[in-house]
Amino acid sequence: QEPPRRIEVDLLATAQVGKMARLLMVGACALLSGASVGAVSVQQREATQHATNPIRRVVTMLQDMQKKVTEEGKREEELYHKFMCYCSTNGGELSTSIEAAKEKIEAVSSSLKSATERGAQTEADLTEHQGSRAEAEDTMAKATALREKEASEFSKEESDLKTNVAAIAKAVTALEKGAAGAFLQTNEASLIRSFAMERAELPDSTRQELLSFLSGSESDGYSPQGGEITGILKQMGDEMSKSLSEATDAESSSIANYEALLAAKKKEVATLQSQIETEMERIGRLGVESAEMANDIEDTQEALSADEKFSLELESSCKTKTAEWDEIKKTRTEELLALAETIIVLNDDDALELFKKTLPGSSASLVQLQVSEASQRARALAMLKAAAKSTKRPELDLIALALRGKTAGFEKVLVMIDEMVVNLKKEQVEDDSKKIYCDVQLDEAEDKKKGLDQSVADSEKAIEEMEGLLESLAAEIKALAAGIKALDKAVVDATEQRKEENEQFKALIAADSTAKEVLGWARNRLTKFYNPSMYKAPPKRELSEEERITVNMGGALAPTPAPAGIAGTGIGAASALVQIRAHSEEQKAAPPPPPETFGPYTKKGQESNGVLAMIDLLVKDLNKEMQEAEVSEKDAQADYETLMEDAGSKRAADAKSLTEKEGAKADTEEALETEKGKKAETSTELMGTVKYIMGLHGECDWLLKYFEARKEARSSEVDSLTNAKAVLSGADFALVQTARRTGFLARQ
């Protein structure tokens, strides 16, 4: 392969030779058009002498040019009018489209604003209704808890009342039958005794009489016919039956109110739930509509921008085309004017007369000359040498060598010329195919490279985003784990604190209760001395079944252990309290006569009242302290339960979020590895494509750079060979001026 610089010089020389060959071709055409092949007879020579004046041919050519320019003007004017029609039509359509787009953007923007406002209002309504639903559900929960508490209290009260009524009925029956002694040994007697001491609303004397009977102190002297105890018991039974009926009615009314409240709240919750679902659906629909309208506005704005840009370009193009058309019309008018003036001058009678005198006659204008074989050979050699100066083709040298041989005829040379022309055309076809191949492959390779470059850039951007997301997820996971750990520690601390507070509360209640019992015992003991009628005897110890059998059979019970606790009162003892049976005396026996130096003993009643009042005040303080402690304990327990519930909900939510973020982190890591692999594959493919493009440039750049020069040079060679063949085939005539050197070719 020849060096590129030398090839470039050769191609330029070949182009010059091609130009010379075309000039020779024009000369050959002029020779062929001005003379006939072979000898011209005397008749042809005479006809040529009477031929038309040569100036007529010039006038005819000018008239043809004038006609051609006029036809081109009409055709271009028609095209111009079509283009202007296109400008006006499309300009109007674009204006209409632009106005419609602006109106649409304004209308859709207004609709979008309205939808956004309706969405905000709906969200506010949704929040309000959700709050109302939560309040209704909270009201139902509180009402249910209160109803359960009331039902439990009623159940206990009903059970106690029914038990007491049954016990009184049994007592009345036993008294009426005269079986008082046996009745006093039953559980029913203990129940009536407890009720009489603690809950029965009786005068003190009546209560004292009833308690004395139930304790057995008057059982020996009691006569059932008197009916006092029976009447008291019946009165108590009637009162308890009335209380039971009232409690039952109150419970029924409470149940009815609860059911009515629950039904109303359930209906309210159902209505609110329906409204919430409708509002959530409306919010979703408005969100979709808003997104669609926003996309519609964006698309319409893009279309509007494109239409406005195209409208400006169309307006500019139409103005430019109008200016160009004006310039073309002006130039064409000037050309037609020049042609018309030239034709007028050449057709003038004086000019024609002048041309007859000055131009050579037809008899002296064209003379046929006999061309020899040597002349043909020489002219063909000259053409071939001119073509061979730049191309350096061996084929041209072979043809020239054959012409110089002078031994063979032109047939062999003509065959060689034909073969060389075929080869040149074949080479041109191959260059054309190779150029098409190079153009297509380079375009496809460049497009592929651009796509791969974009893919690599997208992968790098995606990798960067995913790495940033992984860092964010890792930080969030760490924060969530730390939050869960801190929450667990807070729950443990709160639980320990709650246990300590509860133990302190229990200790306080136990201590206050013991103190109240001690104060109550002290008050009762003082009352026994200073006001015996108000003394409350301790309840009798209830005998077991075995002990009752022992007593009924006349046996003696085992001695009762001495009371434990504070000062032997049994208060505060770890073991179960034992009943202490005490008998109050209605009157203290009078002391023996005192010595003469002492007066009668008087009770410190006035001072005892102050002590009792102080004890009552202390008991009141203890009750207040216990009540406050119970309220504080209840509030603390409620706060603790709320804290535990909130902590549990938060921990569950955080754990769920932690799991989701860990899953998202794993998915992102997997996607990151996939994207890195994709980037590596794309980069490898890109490197291969770049190498392929470099190979294509190495293969095709020289051809694409010199394609036109090679094509022109090859075309010049073909023209030179064709002219040489024409010369060798007999087109060997010369245009010779015999009279004067002012003929057509001489002037050229």
RAFEN-V376445 format. One record per residue. N is the residue number from 0. SS is DSSP state (h for helix, s for strand, l for the rest). Layout:
# RAFEN-V376445
N/SS, N/SS
This chain:
# RAFEN-V376445
0/l, 1/l, 2/l, 3/h, 4/h, 5/h, 6/h, 7/h, 8/h, 9/h, 10/h, 11/h, 12/h, 13/h, 14/h, 15/h, 16/h, 17/h, 18/h, 19/h, 20/h, 21/h, 22/h, 23/h, 24/h, 25/h, 26/h, 27/h, 28/h, 29/h, 30/h, 31/h, 32/h, 33/h, 34/l, 35/l, 36/l, 37/l, 38/l, 39/l, 40/l, 41/h, 42/h, 43/h, 44/h, 45/h, 46/h, 47/h, 48/h, 49/l, 50/l, 51/l, 52/l, 53/h, 54/h, 55/h, 56/h, 57/h, 58/h, 59/h, 60/h, 61/h, 62/h, 63/h, 64/h, 65/h, 66/h, 67/h, 68/h, 69/h, 70/h, 71/h, 72/h, 73/h, 74/h, 75/h, 76/h, 77/h, 78/h, 79/h, 80/h, 81/h, 82/h, 83/h, 84/h, 85/h, 86/h, 87/h, 88/h, 89/h, 90/h, 91/h, 92/h, 93/h, 94/h, 95/h, 96/h, 97/h, 98/h, 99/h, 100/h, 101/h, 102/h, 103/h, 104/h, 105/h, 106/h, 107/h, 108/h, 109/h, 110/h, 111/h, 112/h, 113/h, 114/h, 115/h, 116/h, 117/h, 118/h, 119/h, 120/h, 121/h, 122/h, 123/h, 124/h, 125/h, 126/h, 127/h, 128/h, 129/h, 130/h, 131/h, 132/h, 133/h, 134/h, 135/h, 136/h, 137/h, 138/h, 139/h, 140/h, 141/h, 142/h, 143/h, 144/h, 145/h, 146/h, 147/h, 148/h, 149/h, 150/h, 151/h, 152/h, 153/h, 154/h, 155/h, 156/h, 157/h, 158/h, 159/h, 160/h, 161/h, 162/h, 163/h, 164/h, 165/h, 166/h, 167/h, 168/h, 169/h, 170/h, 171/h, 172/h, 173/h, 174/h, 175/h, 176/h, 177/l, 178/l, 179/h, 180/h, 181/h, 182/h, 183/h, 184/l, 185/l, 186/h, 187/h, 188/h, 189/h, 190/h, 191/h, 192/h, 193/h, 194/h, 195/h, 196/h, 197/h, 198/l, 199/l, 200/l, 201/l, 202/l, 203/h, 204/h, 205/h, 206/h, 207/h, 208/h, 209/h, 210/h, 211/h, 212/h, 213/h, 214/h, 215/l, 216/l, 217/l, 218/l, 219/l, 220/l, 221/l, 222/l, 223/h, 224/h, 225/h, 226/l, 227/h, 228/h, 229/h, 230/h, 231/h, 232/h, 233/h, 234/h, 235/h, 236/h, 237/h, 238/h, 239/h, 240/h, 241/h, 242/h, 243/h, 244/h, 245/h, 246/h, 247/h, 248/h, 249/h, 250/h, 251/h, 252/h, 253/h, 254/h, 255/h, 256/h, 257/h, 258/h, 259/h, 260/h, 261/h, 262/h, 263/h, 264/h, 265/h, 266/h, 267/h, 268/h, 269/h, 270/h, 271/h, 272/h, 273/h, 274/h, 275/h, 276/h, 277/h, 278/h, 279/h, 280/h, 281/h, 282/h, 283/h, 284/h, 285/h, 286/h, 287/h, 288/h, 289/h, 290/h, 291/h, 292/h, 293/h, 294/h, 295/h, 296/h, 297/h, 298/h, 299/h, 300/h, 301/h, 302/h, 303/h, 304/h, 305/h, 306/h, 307/h, 308/h, 309/h, 310/h, 311/h, 312/h, 313/h, 314/h, 315/h, 316/h, 317/h, 318/h, 319/h, 320/h, 321/h, 322/h, 323/h, 324/h, 325/h, 326/h, 327/h, 328/h, 329/h, 330/h, 331/h, 332/h, 333/h, 334/h, 335/h, 336/h, 337/h, 338/h, 339/h, 340/h, 341/h, 342/h, 343/h, 344/h, 345/h, 346/h, 347/l, 348/h, 349/h, 350/h, 351/h, 352/h, 353/h, 354/h, 355/h, 356/h, 357/h, 358/l, 359/l, 360/l, 361/h, 362/h, 363/h, 364/h, 365/l, 366/l, 367/l, 368/l, 369/l, 370/l, 371/l, 372/h, 373/h, 374/h, 375/h, 376/h, 377/h, 378/h, 379/h, 380/h, 381/h, 382/h, 383/h, 384/h, 385/h, 386/h, 387/h, 388/h, 389/h, 390/h, 391/l, 392/l, 393/h, 394/h, 395/h, 396/h, 397/h, 398/h, 399/h, 400/h, 401/h, 402/h, 403/h, 404/h, 405/l, 406/l, 407/l, 408/l, 409/h, 410/h, 411/h, 412/h, 413/h, 414/h, 415/h, 416/h, 417/h, 418/h, 419/h, 420/h, 421/h, 422/h, 423/h, 424/h, 425/h, 426/h, 427/h, 428/h, 429/h, 430/h, 431/h, 432/h, 433/h, 434/h, 435/h, 436/h, 437/h, 438/h, 439/h, 440/h, 441/h, 442/h, 443/h, 444/h, 445/h, 446/h, 447/h, 448/h, 449/h, 450/h, 451/h, 452/h, 453/h, 454/h, 455/h, 456/h, 457/h, 458/h, 459/h, 460/h, 461/h, 462/h, 463/h, 464/h, 465/h, 466/h, 467/h, 468/h, 469/h, 470/h, 471/h, 472/h, 473/h, 474/h, 475/h, 476/h, 477/h, 478/h, 479/h, 480/h, 481/h, 482/h, 483/h, 484/h, 485/h, 486/h, 487/h, 488/h, 489/h, 490/h, 491/h, 492/h, 493/h, 494/h, 495/h, 496/h, 497/h, 498/h, 499/h, 500/h, 501/h, 502/h, 503/h, 504/h, 505/h, 506/h, 507/h, 508/h, 509/h, 510/h, 511/h, 512/h, 513/h, 514/h, 515/h, 516/h, 517/h, 518/h, 519/h, 520/h, 521/h, 522/h, 523/h, 524/h, 525/h, 526/h, 527/h, 528/h, 529/h, 530/l, 531/h, 532/h, 533/h, 534/l, 535/l, 536/l, 537/l, 538/l, 539/l, 540/l, 541/l, 542/l, 543/l, 544/h, 545/h, 546/h, 547/h, 548/h, 549/h, 550/h, 551/h, 552/l, 553/l, 554/l, 555/l, 556/l, 557/l, 558/l, 559/l, 560/l, 561/l, 562/l, 563/l, 564/l, 565/h, 566/h, 567/h, 568/l, 569/l, 570/l, 571/l, 572/l, 573/l, 574/l, 575/l, 576/l, 577/l, 578/l, 579/l, 580/l, 581/l, 582/l, 583/l, 584/l, 585/l, 586/l, 587/l, 588/l, 589/l, 590/l, 591/l, 592/l, 593/l, 594/l, 595/l, 596/l, 597/l, 598/l, 599/l, 600/l, 601/l, 602/l, 603/l, 604/h, 605/h, 606/h, 607/h, 608/h, 609/h, 610/h, 611/h, 612/h, 613/h, 614/h, 615/h, 616/h, 617/h, 618/h, 619/h, 620/h, 621/h, 622/h, 623/h, 624/h, 625/h, 626/h, 627/h, 628/h, 629/h, 630/h, 631/h, 632/h, 633/h, 634/h, 635/h, 636/h, 637/h, 638/h, 639/h, 640/h, 641/h, 642/h, 643/h, 644/h, 645/h, 646/h, 647/h, 648/h, 649/h, 650/h, 651/h, 652/h, 653/h, 654/h, 655/h, 656/h, 657/h, 658/h, 659/h, 660/h, 661/h, 662/h, 663/h, 664/h, 665/h, 666/h, 667/h, 668/h, 669/h, 670/h, 671/h, 672/h, 673/h, 674/h, 675/h, 676/h, 677/h, 678/h, 679/h, 680/h, 681/h, 682/h, 683/h, 684/h, 685/h, 686/h, 687/h, 688/h, 689/h, 690/h, 691/h, 692/h, 693/h, 694/h, 695/h, 696/h, 697/h, 698/h, 699/h, 700/h, 701/h, 702/h, 703/h, 704/h, 705/l, 706/h, 707/h, 708/h, 709/h, 710/h, 711/h, 712/h, 713/h, 714/h, 715/h, 716/h, 717/h, 718/h, 719/h, 720/h, 721/h, 722/h, 723/h, 724/h, 725/h, 726/h, 727/h, 728/l, 729/l, 730/l, 731/l, 732/l, 733/l, 734/l, 735/l, 736/l, 737/l, 738/l, 739/l, 740/l, 741/l, 742/l, 743/h, 744/h, 745/h, 746/h, 747/l
